[in-house]
Amino acid sequence: MNRINRSQLFCILFLSGMWMLTGIQSLHLPGLLLSFGIQVLLCLPMLMEQDFTTLANRHKWLGILYAGYFLLVGAQGFLQIRDTALPQLHAAPVVSAVLIVLTCLYTSTAGLRSTARCAVPALALLLLSAAVLLTGAWKRADVSRLQFRTEDMWENALPGFLLGTDLPCAWVLLGRVKKNGSRSVLYYVLAKGAAAAGLAALCRMTCGRLAQDHPFLTLTALSQPLQGQRADALYLLVFVMLHVFHITLLTGVTAHVLGLVHPKLEKSAPFALLAMLLAASLLPDAGTIAALLMPVMACVIPLSIRAARSVQRRAEA
């Protein structure tokens, strides 16, 4: 995996995170704010312990462990698009699914650096679609609907952790950034949290109680800025584009960490994609498992490695 710059790191992480946000089944503003506050704290150890490549070269089990985790997150992505985008394609869902898989297969073989170059214009398209969405939704928005209960905050924080399952990818990518990319990762977490909070508030103001089930899809169905022309095609295009970026990121980092285990596995991105599809068919709860493992992969392991290194240095002194 070739080196990328800090802006490309932010863009590709943000696009991957937006895919997970658009496919989420429920949004609860207090729970989201709580979960993202915890995620900011969770990412601090990996920002201080940036050299994943050296650690994985020294400890082969680390690469195998993270490769398995990334396969789970990728399986979550395929389950998500199966439950959200494909039902919208009433004419040819099977053909659409095959085309999406083939596109992901092509981008995975192209490599993460090529995908990172496309991330900036893709982000511009995402912002354009967000502007169209906001224009259509604002006509139906009612601020009086913006009411959230705080009693079940912890219970509703789990969807926020589902949005953070790609956070360990940042630790792997930090060692491949040309300069220090810690700020890009921190900006990414904060930007994703702000986008999630904004989407939750907008869904609540526009859709009311309808926003409880697949809020983004409900919002796009109700948000139509032009009376004579629906914008569903634009939203669906952006939705699939975000999925492709998400899967390409995961196949890229999976191939990279496997390449640290054995050099011949560095070109294993297409096989990682097939493994994600297999995991999606065998593990319907892959997303929940990944969300529960995320604090361990993003915080506990980097923190443990840093603590062990500190103890070793004291013993040698």
Secondary structure, 3 states (H helix, E strand, C coil): CCCECHHHHHHHHHHHHHHHHHCCCCCCHHHHHHHHHHHHHHCHHHHHCCCHHHHHHHCHHHHHHHHHHHHHHHHHHHHHHHHCCHHHCCCCHHHHHHHHHHHHHHHHHHCHHHHHHHHHHHHHHHHHHHHHHHHHHHCCCCHHHCCCCCCCCCHHHHHHHHCCCCHHHHHHHHCCECCCCHHHHHHHHHHHHHHHHHHHHHHHHHHHHHHHCCHHHHHHHHCCCCCCCCCHHHHHHHHHHHHHHHHHHHHHHHHHHHHHHCHHHHHCHHHHHHHHHHHHHHCCCHHHHHHHHHHHHHHHHHHHHHHHHHHHHHHHC
